């Protein structure tokens, strides 16, 4: 047998603490399955709900606002793509990019000459207005004065009314930056406002005009711009007052309910917490406004974050909860407060859609259906989905309805029948057909699969939970058990099973793996798993070792090729040779931190388990020195714990299992790993069988270490920790009483050789 005793140090009192590290936050850990853009286009995306102040994701890659690009698209009668128009108008000129532009060629051929000249002028003006602190560039005031004269002259000379309006707008812009309020007001009121056609340019001009007014007038005008133009909303959001008391004068200037609703909408957007009452009031004033639809979606997205993020992603809500006055409700136990609010807001939404004429009724019914789904109300979900389906016209809306419908079927179906599997497959395919219409689709789809995985976690079916988890792509999504090295990986399934599965779960997992006639869905779930077979079999055997079922663990380990245990790279997804580098039978007093194998003896997992079984058989038969054998068994069980030198026999990381479902830790029992009770049993036997007082004292000293570890593990908070320190002192005092001639010598390593050899008698 490869075994020895090393007495490394005699006094250690490391406190057990969970490892800590940087982790993702904000939108990266926020759960969302109700598309954020269902009620508004990308120009409004800054104010879609975000755990941070502004939403970071845009549906398209356009530099300019859609409301302006669309006007140019219509101006050119659809002859050029919006992408090409965006590049020409908003990008800096680049020969390689521009030379193949159809719009540039159109201009070079002498067509739309007034539009071409205007675009060149606007790009020149943009450069004059640009400020760059890094390059110490300031606004070109002299150049702007010249541009003002040019804009006025061009306004008077061009024939095209659309281009004429745009030059008038540039007169307003330049005069605003030159701080000439008189010119801004004159051109806005006398030239731009009377323009007969609707145009975003009129609203933008109003924005500059309003920004030159005093407090009440300014915010009154900006609130109207907020309602009429989405591309200026971020700026207005940032500048607008924080509460209603500051806006009394503004509200008095409002001439109708539509204008009052616009003012109150901005306050609702600035509210990061519960906005139910604000939304209801706005609906009573102007239910048909698109701003209300966006607020409705935004409130559902908030509820998803507060109510579902921790459940599905295992990391808590994305919102920063430092402000207890605003976000205290998020920390309520079991989220009962959020559930109550969810029911309240669902009721408010139902009241609004029943009592008022909303702009997009399909959206409201779909939102209500989704909230019913969140509340586990299958009948309510189906009822509202039917209403939404009848009214849905856009692919965005139809895609969202497909998502809610499939999730509801999955949540409420218990039987893993072939027919139901086909429903899941068809549902996922249908959702994927809407990939161009669902917001941030890769992340969205990943969360759908994650929700399915967690459904099976809820039901205790770890096999399906793990296999669906392996299909979750980590695109801008951070979740419990995620493997950061790959977007889609069986390691996500491995981590879930490692954190939660017992031997019975792992046996069921391999029954599924080895099933001869898999369905189409089961085959899809197993795709990519075969290269990981030995890694999962190792976990299967280890699940038995964790339960101290040595024979079952050994039989599984024996089926794994021997080269796996000697792997020194990631071929088998684990550096087995590196991790199995210490002698687990060494006496280890100072814990994981000691430096290296002192005997040169190493064991593969099957060798280690076989050695333990052989030692136990010897102990039972009475062969050899029973005290020494019991000590070796105590060492083996101790070294498999958190404080031992060989934790990797039962664990794949030193600390607590990574994450959990509903909890911060995994659900499987880890007491054996922290409290050293298995080792304590054998150290007591070693003391009982000791051939002399010296060796008995040595074995008793090992028991103190186990008792201390258990006390630390059981401690809860600082007061309990102080009790452990006192407890440790009591243990030592009792040790001194029991072995008065040896206690002092066993405080350090000075007498190591004597005590480590005392078993020989």
C-alpha positions in Angstrom: 0.0 0.0 0.0 1.1 3.5 -0.8 0.7 5.3 2.5 2.5 7.3 5.2 1.9 9.8 8.0 3.1 13.3 7.9 2.5 15.6 10.9 2.7 19.0 9.2 1.6 21.5 11.8 -0.4 21.3 15.0 -2.2 24.5 15.5 -4.4 25.9 12.8 -7.7 27.7 13.0 -8.6 28.8 9.5 -12.2 30.1 9.4 -14.3 28.7 6.6 -15.5 31.5 4.2 -17.1 31.4 0.9 -14.8 32.4 -2.0 -15.6 35.8 -3.5 -14.9 37.3 -6.9 -16.1 39.9 -9.4 -19.4 38.9 -11.0 -21.6 40.3 -13.7 -24.4 42.7 -12.9 -27.1 44.9 -14.4 -28.6 43.9 -17.7 -26.2 40.9 -18.0 -28.1 39.2 -15.2 -31.6 40.5 -15.9 -34.2 38.1 -17.1 -36.6 39.2 -19.9 -39.0 37.3 -22.0 -41.3 40.1 -23.0 -39.7 42.0 -25.9 -38.7 45.5 -25.0 -39.5 47.0 -28.4 -43.0 45.7 -28.8 -44.4 49.2 -28.3 -41.8 51.5 -29.8 -39.0 51.5 -32.3 -35.3 51.8 -31.8 -35.3 55.6 -31.4 -36.9 55.0 -28.0 -34.6 52.2 -27.0 -32.5 54.3 -24.6 -35.5 54.4 -22.3 -36.6 50.8 -22.5 -36.3 49.3 -19.0 -32.8 48.7 -18.0 -31.1 47.8 -14.7 -28.9 50.8 -15.4 -30.1 54.3 -16.3 -30.2 53.7 -20.1 -30.7 50.6 -22.1 -27.5 49.7 -24.0 -28.9 47.5 -26.8 -30.1 48.7 -30.2 -32.0 46.6 -32.7 -30.1 48.1 -35.7 -26.7 49.5 -36.2 -27.8 52.8 -37.7 -25.9 55.9 -36.6 -28.8 58.2 -37.1 -32.3 58.2 -35.7 -34.9 56.1 -37.6 -37.4 58.9 -37.7 -35.1 61.0 -39.8 -33.8 58.1 -41.9 -37.3 57.1 -42.8 -38.1 60.6 -44.0 -35.1 60.5 -46.3 -36.1 57.0 -47.5 -39.5 58.4 -48.5 -37.9 61.5 -50.0 -35.8 59.2 -52.4 -39.0 57.2 -53.0 -37.5 54.0 -51.6 -34.7 53.8 -54.3 -32.0 53.4 -51.6 -31.7 51.3 -48.5 -31.9 52.9 -45.1 -28.5 51.5 -44.3 -27.0 53.3 -47.4 -28.8 56.5 -46.5 -27.5 56.2 -42.9 -23.9 55.8 -44.1 -24.0 58.8 -46.4 -25.7 61.1 -44.0 -24.2 60.1 -40.6 -20.9 58.4 -41.2 -17.6 60.2 -41.8 -16.6 60.1 -45.5 -14.5 57.1 -46.3 -13.4 56.4 -49.8 -13.5 52.6 -49.6 -16.9 52.6 -48.1 -18.5 55.5 -50.0 -17.3 54.6 -53.5 -19.7 51.7 -53.8 -22.7 53.6 -52.3 -25.7 53.7 -54.7 -26.7 57.0 -53.2 -23.3 58.6 -53.7 -23.3 57.4 -57.4 -26.8 58.9 -57.7 -25.4 62.2 -56.5 -22.3 61.9 -58.7 -24.6 61.5 -61.7 -26.0 65.0 -60.9 -29.4 63.8 -59.6 -31.0 65.2 -56.5 -28.4 68.0 -56.6 -30.1 70.1 -53.9 -30.3 67.2 -51.5 -26.7 66.3 -52.2 -25.6 69.9 -51.5 -27.7 70.0 -48.3 -26.1 66.8 -47.0 -22.6 68.1 -47.6 -23.6 71.3 -45.8 -25.0 69.5 -42.8 -21.9 67.3 -42.4 -19.7 70.4 -42.5 -21.9 72.0 -39.9 -21.7 68.9 -37.7 -17.9 69.2 -37.8 -18.1 72.9 -36.8 -20.3 72.0 -33.9 -18.1 69.1 -32.7 -16.3 69.5 -29.4 -13.4 67.1 -28.5 -11.7 67.6 -25.2 -9.0 65.0 -26.0 -8.0 66.9 -29.2 -8.7 70.3 -27.5 -11.2 71.0 -30.3 -13.8 73.7 -29.7 -16.8 74.8 -31.6 -15.8 76.8 -34.7 -17.8 80.0 -34.0 -16.5 81.9 -37.0 -17.2 79.0 -39.3 -20.7 78.7 -37.8 -21.4 82.4 -38.6 -20.5 81.8 -42.2 -22.6 78.7 -42.2 -25.6 80.7 -40.9 -25.3 83.1 -43.8 -25.0 80.2 -46.2 -28.0 78.4 -44.7 -30.2 81.6 -45.1 -29.0 82.0 -48.7 -29.7 78.4 -49.5 -33.1 78.6 -48.0 -33.9 81.4 -50.3 -32.5 79.8 -53.4 -33.4 76.1 -53.4 -36.6 75.0 -55.1 -37.3 71.7 -53.3 -39.7 72.4 -50.3 -38.3 69.5 -48.3 -34.7 70.8 -48.6 -35.9 74.3 -48.0 -37.4 73.2 -44.6 -34.2 71.5 -43.7 -32.1 74.6 -44.4 -34.6 76.6 -42.2 -34.0 74.0 -39.5 -30.2 74.5 -39.7 -30.7 78.3 -39.3 -32.5 77.5 -36.0 -29.7 75.1 -34.9 -26.9 77.4 -35.7 -28.6 80.4 -34.1 -29.2 78.2 -31.0 -25.5 77.5 -30.6 -24.7 81.2 -31.3 -27.2 82.0 -28.5 -29.4 84.2 -30.7 -32.9 83.6 -29.3 -34.5 86.2 -31.5 -33.5 84.4 -34.7 -34.4 81.0 -33.3 -37.9 82.1 -32.4 -38.5 84.0 -35.6 -37.5 81.2 -37.9 -39.3 78.6 -35.9 -42.6 80.4 -35.6 -42.7 82.2 -39.0 -40.9 79.7 -41.3 -40.9 76.2 -39.8 -44.1 76.0 -37.9 -46.3 77.0 -40.8 -44.8 74.3 -43.0 -47.9 72.3 -44.2 -46.6 68.7 -44.0 -45.7 66.7 -40.9 -42.0 66.2 -40.5 -39.6 65.3 -37.7 -37.7 68.4 -38.7 -40.5 70.6 -37.3 -40.4 68.7 -33.9 -36.6 69.0 -33.8 -36.8 72.7 -34.4 -39.3 73.0 -31.6 -36.8 71.2 -29.4 -34.2 73.9 -30.0 -36.8 76.7 -29.7 -38.0 75.2 -26.3 -34.5 74.9 -24.9 -34.0 78.6 -25.1 -37.1 79.3 -22.9 -37.3 79.7 -19.1 -38.2 76.9 -16.7 -42.0 76.3 -17.1 -42.1 77.2 -20.8 -39.0 75.2 -21.5 -40.3 72.0 -19.9 -43.8 72.4 -21.3 -42.4 72.6 -24.8 -39.9 69.7 -24.2 -42.7 67.5 -22.9 -44.5 68.0 -26.2 -41.3 67.1 -28.1 -40.9 64.0 -25.9 -44.4 62.9 -27.1 -43.9 63.7 -30.7 -40.2 62.7 -31.4 -38.5 59.7 -29.9 -34.9 60.6 -30.9 -34.7 63.6 -28.5 -36.1 61.6 -25.5 -32.8 60.7 -23.8 -31.7 64.3 -23.6 -35.2 65.4 -22.3 -35.2 62.6 -19.8 -31.9 63.7 -18.4 -32.9 67.4 -18.1 -36.4 67.0 -16.9 -37.3 67.7 -13.2 -37.6 64.7 -10.9 -41.0 65.1 -9.3 -44.5 66.5 -9.8 -44.1 69.4 -7.3 -41.4 70.9 -9.5 -43.8 70.7 -12.5 -46.9 72.5 -11.2 -46.3 75.5 -13.5 -45.7 73.2 -16.4 -48.9 71.3 -15.9 -50.8 74.6 -15.7 -49.6 75.5 -19.2 -50.9 72.2 -20.7 -53.9 72.9 -22.9 -55.4 69.4 -23.0 -55.2 65.9 -21.5 -52.8 64.7 -24.1 -50.2 67.4 -23.1 -50.7 66.6 -19.4 -50.2 62.9 -20.1 -46.9 63.7 -21.8 -45.6 65.5 -18.8 -46.6 62.7 -16.4 -45.2 60.1 -18.8 -41.7 61.6 -18.4 -42.0 61.4 -14.6 -43.2 57.7 -15.0 -40.1 57.0 -17.2 -37.9 58.5 -14.5 -39.4 56.2 -11.9 -37.2 53.2 -11.5 -39.5 51.4 -9.1 -43.3 50.8 -9.2 -45.2 53.0 -11.6 -48.7 51.4 -11.4 -50.5 54.5 -10.2 -48.7 56.7 -12.7 -49.6 54.4 -15.6 -53.3 54.3 -14.6 -53.4 58.1 -14.4 -51.8 58.6 -17.8 -54.3 56.1 -19.3 -57.2 58.1 -17.9 -55.8 61.2 -19.6 -54.6 59.7 -22.9 -54.8 56.0 -23.3 -54.1 56.1 -27.0 -50.6 57.5 -26.7 -47.6 55.3 -27.8 -45.7 56.5 -24.7 -48.3 54.6 -22.5 -47.7 51.4 -24.5 -44.0 51.7 -23.9 -44.5 52.4 -20.2 -46.7 49.3 -20.1 -43.9 47.1 -21.6 -41.4 48.8 -19.3 -43.3 47.9 -16.2 -43.6 44.3 -17.3 -39.8 44.2 -17.8 -39.3 45.6 -14.3 -41.5 42.9 -12.9 -39.5 40.3 -14.8 -36.3 41.6 -13.3 -37.6 41.8 -9.7 -39.8 38.6 -9.8 -37.9 36.3 -12.1 -34.2 37.2 -12.4 -33.2 35.5 -9.2 -35.4 32.5 -10.0 -34.1 31.9 -13.5 -30.6 33.3 -13.5 -29.6 32.6 -9.8 -28.0 36.1 -9.3 -30.7 38.3 -8.0 -32.3 41.2 -9.8 -30.2 43.3 -12.2 -31.3 46.6 -10.5 -28.9 48.1 -8.0 -30.8 47.8 -4.7 -28.7 50.2 -2.6 -31.6 52.6 -2.1 -33.8 50.9 0.4 -36.4 53.7 0.2 -37.0 53.0 -3.5 -36.1 49.3 -3.8 -36.7 47.8 -0.4 -39.5 45.7 -1.7 -37.1 43.7 -3.9 -35.5 42.1 -0.8 -38.8 40.9 0.7 -38.7 37.3 1.6 -39.9 34.9 -1.1 -40.8 38.0 -3.3 -44.3 37.9 -1.9 -44.4 41.7 -2.1 -43.5 41.6 -5.8 -46.1 38.9 -6.4 -48.8 41.1 -4.8 -47.7 44.0 -7.0 -47.7 41.8 -10.1 -51.3 40.9 -9.4 -52.1 44.6 -8.8 -50.5 45.7 -12.1 -52.2 42.9 -14.0 -55.5 44.2 -12.7 -54.6 47.7 -13.7 -53.7 46.6 -17.2 -57.0 44.7 -17.5 -58.9 47.8 -16.3 -57.1 50.0 -18.8 -57.7 47.8 -21.8 -61.3 47.2 -20.8 -62.2 50.8 -20.1 -60.1 52.9 -22.6 -59.1 52.8 -26.2 -55.4 51.9 -26.1 -53.2 52.4 -29.1 -52.2 48.7 -29.4 -54.8 46.3 -27.8 -53.0 43.2 -29.0 -50.0 44.3 -26.9 -52.0 44.8 -23.8 -53.7 41.5 -24.0 -50.4 39.8 -24.7 -48.9 41.6 -21.7 -51.7 40.4 -19.5 -51.3 36.9 -20.8 -47.6 37.0 -19.9 -48.4 38.3 -16.4 -50.9 35.4 -16.0 -48.1 33.1 -17.0 -45.8 34.6 -14.4 -48.5 34.0 -11.8 -49.0 30.3 -13.0 -52.5 30.9 -14.1 -52.9 28.6 -17.2 -56.5 29.5 -18.0 -55.9 33.2 -17.6 -52.9 32.9 -19.9 -54.8 31.1 -22.6 -57.8 33.5 -22.4 -55.7 36.6 -22.9 -53.6 34.9 -25.6 -56.7 34.2 -27.7 -57.7 37.9 -27.5 -54.1 39.0 -28.4 -53.9 36.5 -31.3 -57.1 37.8 -32.9 -55.7 41.4 -32.9 -52.0 40.7 -33.7 -50.9 42.1 -37.0 -47.2 42.5 -36.8 -44.5 39.8 -36.8 -43.2 41.2 -33.6 -46.5 40.7 -31.9 -47.0 37.3 -33.4 -43.6 36.2 -32.3 -44.2 37.3 -28.7 -47.5 35.5 -28.6 -45.7 32.3 -29.8 -43.2 32.7 -27.0 -45.8 33.0 -24.3 -47.9 30.2 -25.7 -45.0 27.7 -25.8 -43.7 28.7 -22.3 -47.2 28.2 -20.9 -47.6 24.7 -22.5 -44.2 23.7 -21.2 -44.8 25.0 -17.7 -48.2 23.2 -17.4 -47.3 19.8 -19.1 -46.0 17.1 -16.7 -45.7 14.1 -19.1 -42.5 13.8 -21.2 -44.4 12.1 -24.0 -43.2 11.9 -27.6 -46.2 14.1 -28.6 -45.3 16.8 -26.0 -41.6 16.6 -27.1 -42.7 17.4 -30.6 -44.7 20.4 -29.3 -41.5 21.8 -27.7 -39.5 21.2 -30.9 -42.2 22.9 -33.1 -42.5 25.7 -30.6 -38.8 26.4 -30.6 -38.8 26.3 -34.4 -41.7 28.7 -34.6 -40.0 31.1 -32.3 -36.8 30.9 -34.3 -38.7 31.9 -37.4 -39.3 35.2 -35.7 -35.6 35.8 -35.0 -35.6 39.0 -37.0 -38.5 40.4 -35.0 -37.7 39.5 -31.4 -35.6 42.0 -29.5 -32.0 40.8 -29.0 -32.9 37.4 -30.3 -29.9 35.4 -29.3 -30.2 36.4 -25.6 -34.0 36.1 -25.8 -33.8 32.6 -27.2 -31.2 31.6 -24.6 -33.6 32.7 -21.8 -36.5 30.7 -23.3 -34.4 27.5 -23.2 -33.2 28.5 -19.7 -36.8 28.9 -18.6 -37.6 25.3 -19.9 -34.5 24.0 -18.0 -35.7 25.6 -14.8 -39.1 24.2 -15.2 -37.6 20.7 -14.9 -35.5 21.9 -12.0 -38.7 22.8 -10.3 -40.0 19.3 -10.9 -36.8 17.6 -9.7 -36.0 16.2 -13.1 -32.3 17.0 -13.2 -31.7 15.1 -16.4 -33.9 17.3 -18.5 -32.9 20.4 -16.5 -29.2 19.7 -17.3 -29.6 18.8 -20.9 -31.7 21.9 -21.7 -29.1 23.9 -19.7 -26.4 22.7 -22.1 -28.4 24.3 -24.9 -28.4 27.8 -23.3 -26.1 30.1 -25.3 -24.4 32.6 -23.2 -24.9 35.6 -25.5 -24.8 38.6 -23.2 -26.4 36.4 -20.6 -24.9 35.4 -17.3 -26.6 32.7 -15.2 -25.9 30.1 -12.6 -23.9 27.1 -13.8 -22.8 29.0 -16.9 -19.4 28.1 -18.4 -17.8 31.3 -19.5 -15.5 29.6 -21.9 -18.1 28.7 -24.5 -21.5 30.0 -25.6 -23.0 26.6 -25.7 -21.5 23.8 -23.6 -22.2 20.5 -21.9 -20.2 22.0 -19.0 -23.3 24.0 -18.1 -25.1 20.6 -17.7 -22.2 19.3 -15.7 -22.2 22.2 -13.3 -25.9 22.0 -12.7 -25.6 18.3 -11.9 -22.5 18.8 -9.8 -24.4 21.3 -7.7 -27.6 19.4 -7.3 -27.5 15.8 -8.2 -27.2 12.8 -5.9 -26.3 9.3 -7.0 -29.9 8.5 -7.8 -30.1 11.6 -10.1 -26.9 10.7 -11.8 -28.1 7.1 -12.4 -31.3 8.5 -14.0 -29.1 10.8 -16.1 -27.1 7.8 -17.5 -30.2 5.8 -18.0 -31.4 8.6 -20.3 -27.9 8.8 -21.9 -27.8 5.1 -22.7 -31.5 4.9 -23.8 -31.3 2.9 -27.1 -34.3 4.4 -29.1 -34.3 8.2 -28.4 -36.9 10.5 -29.8 -36.0 13.4 -32.1 -36.1 15.8 -29.2 -34.0 13.5 -27.0 -31.4 13.1 -29.8 -31.2 16.9 -30.1 -30.7 17.2 -26.3 -27.9 14.7 -26.4 -26.1 16.3 -29.4 -22.6 17.2 -28.5 -22.6 15.2 -25.2 -20.6 12.1 -26.3 -17.1 13.7 -26.0 -18.0 14.5 -22.4 -19.0 10.9 -21.5 -16.0 10.2 -19.2 -16.3 13.6 -17.4 -20.0 12.9 -16.6 -19.2 9.3 -15.6 -16.6 10.7 -13.2 -19.3 12.8 -11.7 -21.6 9.8 -11.5 -19.0 7.8 -9.6 -18.2 10.8 -7.5 -21.8 11.2 -6.5 -21.6 7.7 -4.9 -18.2 8.6 -3.2 -19.9 11.7 -1.7 -22.4 9.4 -0.2 -19.7 7.0 1.0 -21.0 4.2 -1.3 -17.5 3.1 -2.1 -18.3 -0.1 -4.0 -20.7 1.7 -6.4 -18.2 4.5 -6.9 -15.4 2.0 -7.7 -17.5 0.0 -10.2 -18.2 3.2 -12.2 -14.7 4.5 -12.0 -13.4 1.2 -13.3 -15.4 1.7 -16.5 -13.5 5.0 -17.3 -10.3 4.5 -19.4 -7.2 4.7 -17.3 -5.7 7.4 -19.5 -8.4 9.8 -18.3 -6.9 9.8 -14.8 -3.4 10.7 -16.1 -4.6 13.5 -18.4 -2.5 16.6 -18.0 -4.4 18.8 -20.4 -8.1 19.5 -21.1 -8.6 16.5 -23.4 -11.0 15.1 -20.9 -12.3 18.5 -19.7 -10.4 18.2 -16.4 -6.7 18.3 -15.5 -6.8 15.0 -13.6 -3.1 14.5 -13.3 -2.6 18.0 -11.9 -5.5 17.8 -9.5 -4.8 14.2 -8.2 -1.3 15.2 -7.2 -1.3 14.9 -3.4 -1.3 11.9 -1.1 -4.8 11.7 0.5 -3.5 9.4 3.2 -1.0 11.9 4.6 -1.8 13.4 8.0 -2.7 17.0 7.2 -3.0 19.5 10.0 -2.8 22.9 8.3 -5.2 22.3 5.5 -5.3 23.1 1.8 -2.6 25.6 2.0 0.3 23.3 2.6 2.8 23.0 -0.2 2.7 19.8 -2.1 3.0 16.1 -1.8 5.5 15.0 0.9 5.6 11.3 0.0 5.4 11.2 -3.7 2.5 8.8 -3.5 -0.5 9.6 -5.7 -3.8 7.8 -6.4 -6.2 7.9 -9.3 -9.9 7.9 -8.1 -10.4 4.2 -8.5 -7.1 3.5 -6.8 -8.0 5.8 -3.9 -11.5 4.2 -3.4 -10.1 0.7 -3.7 -7.5 1.6 -1.1 -10.1 2.8 1.3 -12.2 -0.3 0.9 -9.1 -2.5 1.5 -8.3 -0.5 4.7 -11.8 -0.9 6.0 -11.7 -4.6 5.3 -8.4 -4.9 7.2 -9.9 -2.9 10.1 -12.9 -5.2 10.3 -10.9 -8.4 10.1 -8.4 -7.2 12.7 -5.4 -7.6 10.4 -2.4 -5.3 11.1 -2.2 -2.4 13.4 -5.8 -1.3 13.9 -4.9 2.1 15.3 -2.7 2.9 12.4 -5.2 1.7 9.8 -8.0 3.7 11.5 -5.7 6.8 11.4 -5.1 6.3 7.7 -8.9 6.1 7.1 -9.3 9.3 9.2 -6.7 11.0 7.1 -8.4 9.9 3.8 -11.8 11.2 4.9 -10.3 14.4 6.4 -8.3 15.2 3.2 -11.5 15.0 1.2 -12.9 17.9 3.1 -12.7 21.7 2.6 -9.6 21.8 4.9 -7.9 18.7 3.5 -5.2 18.4 0.8 -7.3 16.4 -1.6 -10.8 18.0 -1.9 -10.8 17.2 -5.6 -11.8 13.6 -5.0 -15.3 14.7 -4.2 -15.5 18.3 -5.3 -14.5 20.1 -8.5 -13.8 23.4 -6.8 -12.5 24.3 -3.4 -15.5 26.4 -2.2 -19.2 25.9 -2.0 -20.8 24.4 -5.1 -21.2 27.2 -7.7 -24.6 28.8 -7.5 -27.9 27.2 -7.1 -31.6 27.4 -8.0 -33.6 29.6 -5.7 -30.5 29.7 -3.3 -27.0 31.0 -3.4 -25.6 27.4 -3.1 -26.4 24.1 -4.8 -29.1 21.9 -3.3 -27.1 18.7 -2.7 -25.8 18.0 0.8 -22.2 19.1 1.4 -22.0 18.5 5.2 -19.5 15.7 4.7 -17.3 18.2 3.0 -17.3 20.8 5.7 -17.8 19.1 9.1 -15.2 16.3 9.0 -17.6 13.9 10.9 -16.5 10.9 8.8 -12.9 11.5 9.6 -13.8 12.1 13.3 -15.2 8.6 13.5 -12.0 6.9 12.5 -9.7 9.2 14.6 -11.8 8.1 17.6 -11.2 4.5 16.6 -7.5 5.2 16.2 -7.4 6.6 19.8 -9.4 3.6 21.1 -7.0 1.1 19.5 -3.8 3.1 20.3 -1.1 0.8 21.6 0.2 3.5 24.0 -0.6 6.9 25.6 1.6 8.8 23.2 -0.2 7.6 20.1 -3.6 8.0 21.8 -2.8 11.7 22.4 -1.7 12.1 18.8 -5.1 10.6 17.6 -7.0 12.7 20.0 -5.3 15.8 18.7 -6.6 15.0 15.3 -10.1 14.8 16.7 -9.8 18.4 18.0 -9.3 19.5 14.4 -12.4 17.8 13.2 -14.5 19.1 16.0 -13.3 22.6 15.3 -14.1 22.3 11.6 -17.6 21.2 12.4 -18.1 24.1 14.8 -16.9 26.6 12.2 -19.2 25.1 9.6 -22.2 25.3 11.9 -21.5 28.9 13.0 -23.8 31.5 11.7 -22.6 35.1 11.9 -19.9 36.8 14.0 -21.4 36.0 17.4 -21.5 32.3 16.6 -17.9 32.6 15.3 -16.8 34.0 18.7 -18.5 31.1 20.3 -16.4 28.8 18.1 -13.3 30.4 19.3 -14.4 29.8 22.9 -15.3 26.3 22.0 -11.9 25.7 20.5 -10.4 26.9 23.8 -12.6 24.4 25.7 -11.5 21.6 23.5 -7.8 22.3 24.1 -8.5 22.6 27.9 -10.1 19.2 27.9 -7.2 17.8 25.9 -4.8 19.1 28.4 -6.7 17.5 31.2 -6.9 14.1 29.4 -3.3 14.1 28.2 -1.4 16.4 30.5 2.0 14.9 29.6 1.5 15.4 25.9 -0.6 18.5 25.2 2.3 20.9 25.4 4.4 18.8 23.1 1.6 18.6 20.5 1.2 22.3 20.2 4.0 22.4 17.5 6.1 20.1 15.4 9.1 19.8 17.7 8.2 16.3 18.7 6.7 15.2 15.3 9.0 12.2 14.7 8.3 10.7 18.1 4.5 11.0 17.9 4.3 10.0 14.2 6.1 6.8 14.9 4.4 6.0 18.2 1.9 3.6 16.5 4.7 1.1 16.3 4.5 0.7 20.0 
